[in-house]
Amino acid sequence: MSQFFSIFTYTPWNNPQITELSKVRLLSIREIFQKYPVIEAEFFDDLKSNIQNFTHYKSINTIKRIIGPTSEDYSIQDWIFIWGTDHDNRIYQFLIQKTKKDNNLQGILVALAPPELVQLFSRFKKNAILKTLSLINNSDQIKFLKILTAQGKSIAEDKQNFQINSKDLQKIKLANYLKNAPNLSGQWFPDFAPKCPLCNGILTELKEYKVGFGKLICSQCGYKSN
């Protein structure tokens, strides 16, 4: 049985007066990788810069509860939920747990959605992570990007009564986007990855970001580069 994380969050960008929590389910990254990928500080530095410089990048305190695959509650202070859409109406949703290394922010990629993105990651593995991280920090490619963080304490910590919108946002709020999302034969990413000097194939790691795995390798001829 597949493992999912559930996020309960306000969605003030849809209706400033909304007081009802919505539930979003994301598939655990362990369904695709044996280990949780670690995202290095450069990615978060660029994300912070985009929030400061572009109006379509925003950080909002809206998360009220996070539940893991075995119904465990987490302290919401240590999490980031990235929710974006590109100009081709493809959706990107990532749940990231914040960590620190040498006083620099790192992140552990924990879960993702929607199903089309899960299929892409299942097929292209690490290459999909690296190209997606670069795309969502490319202000010209992104229509909007919301970085959702904790609003106060978790509802579970406060032991408060709360309302949950049981309708999945990925099926309702974003239904029109999903209708336009291409299948895996489509071009999910712009072609800005580094190229192999031998066969011009795509190298599978981008030099801007590190994701806690190996070195550059060509997906076509096997050429390797540090």
Buried (B, 14 or more C-beta within 10 A) or exposed (E): EEEBBBBBBBBBEEEEEEEEBBBBBBBBBEBBBEEBBBBBBBBBEBBBEBBEEBEBBBBBBBBBBBBBBEEEEBEBEBBBBBBBBBEBBBBBBBBBBBEEEEEEBBBBBBBBBBEBBBBBBBEBBBBBBBBBBBBBBBBEBBEBBBBBBBBEBBBBBEEEEEEBBEEBBBEEBBEEBBEEBEEEEEEBBBEEBBEBEEEEBBBBBBEBBBBBBEEBBBBEEEBEEE
